[in-house]
Amino acid sequence: MNKNILITTTENVAGREVAVVLGLVKGSTVRTRHVGSDIMAGLRSLIGGEVKGYVIALNDARTEATGRMLVEAEAMGADAILCTRYTTSQVMAGAAEILAYGTAVKFR
């Protein structure tokens, strides 16, 4: 994976000019809940606080989706991915998709 591809949520990068818009790049993963995390979430709902199992699972899912987006951008020869966004949706009971997407570009 190319570590030199810039990922940003902005439309522009200071000091850089976009020469070519290559198009949409995306990466996704579908994750299911873990029974242990569900039990801890149930307990946390009684006393409050962070559900660390879910935090770890969602961070891992975002990292995987981002990596897949980077693979698409690299295949296109991109220098950067602008306007990067993340979204999630439930695809079935207990499973959610994490989607990372943005615009692949080449700089002058």
C-alpha positions in Angstrom: 0.0 0.0 0.0 1.3 3.5 -0.9 1.9 5.4 2.2 2.4 8.6 0.2 -1.2 9.1 -0.8 -2.6 12.0 1.2 -6.1 11.5 2.7 -7.9 14.7 3.7 -11.5 15.8 4.4 -10.9 19.1 2.7 -11.5 20.1 -0.9 -8.1 21.6 -1.4 -4.5 21.1 -0.1 -2.6 24.3 0.6 0.2 24.8 -1.9 -1.0 22.1 -4.2 -3.0 22.4 -7.4 -5.2 19.6 -8.6 -4.3 18.7 -12.2 -6.7 15.8 -12.8 -9.7 14.5 -10.9 -9.5 10.7 -11.2 -12.9 9.9 -9.7 -14.6 8.3 -6.8 -12.7 5.8 -4.6 -14.2 3.8 -1.9 -13.6 1.0 0.5 -16.0 -0.9 2.8 -16.3 -3.7 5.3 -19.2 -5.4 6.9 -18.8 -6.3 10.6 -21.0 -8.2 13.0 -21.2 -7.7 16.7 -19.4 -9.8 19.2 -21.4 -11.5 21.9 -18.9 -10.4 24.6 -19.2 -6.8 23.4 -23.0 -7.0 23.5 -22.9 -8.2 27.1 -20.6 -5.4 28.1 -22.7 -2.9 26.2 -25.7 -4.1 28.2 -23.9 -3.6 31.5 -22.6 -0.2 30.4 -26.1 0.9 29.6 -27.0 0.4 33.2 -24.0 2.3 34.7 -22.9 4.5 31.7 -19.5 4.8 30.2 -17.6 3.9 27.0 -18.1 0.4 25.5 -14.5 -0.3 24.7 -15.2 -3.4 22.7 -17.4 -1.4 20.2 -14.8 1.4 20.1 -12.1 -1.1 19.1 -14.3 -2.9 16.6 -15.4 0.4 14.9 -11.8 1.7 14.8 -10.7 -1.6 13.2 -13.5 -1.4 10.6 -12.7 2.2 9.7 -9.0 1.3 9.3 -9.9 -1.6 7.0 -12.3 0.5 4.9 -9.7 3.2 4.6 -7.1 0.7 3.5 -9.4 -0.6 0.8 -10.1 2.9 -0.4 -6.3 3.5 -0.6 -5.9 0.4 -2.7 -8.4 1.8 -5.3 -6.6 5.2 -5.2 -3.2 3.6 -5.7 -4.5 1.6 -8.7 -5.6 4.8 -10.3 -2.3 6.5 -9.7 -3.7 9.1 -7.3 -1.6 11.5 -5.3 -4.4 12.3 -2.8 -7.9 11.5 -1.8 -9.9 14.7 -1.1 -13.3 15.2 0.6 -12.9 11.9 2.4 -16.0 10.8 4.3 -17.1 7.8 6.4 -20.6 6.4 6.7 -22.2 3.4 8.3 -25.4 1.5 7.7 -27.1 -1.5 9.2 -27.2 -4.3 6.6 -28.9 -6.9 8.8 -29.6 -7.4 12.5 -26.3 -7.2 14.2 -24.2 -6.3 11.2 -23.1 -2.9 9.9 -21.2 -1.7 6.9 -18.5 1.0 7.3 -17.9 2.8 4.1 -15.0 5.2 3.4 -15.1 7.3 0.2 -13.5 10.3 -1.4 -12.2 11.9 -4.6 -8.9 10.6 -6.0 -6.8 13.3 -7.6 -3.4 13.9 -9.2 -1.5 17.1 -8.4 0.5 19.3 -10.8 
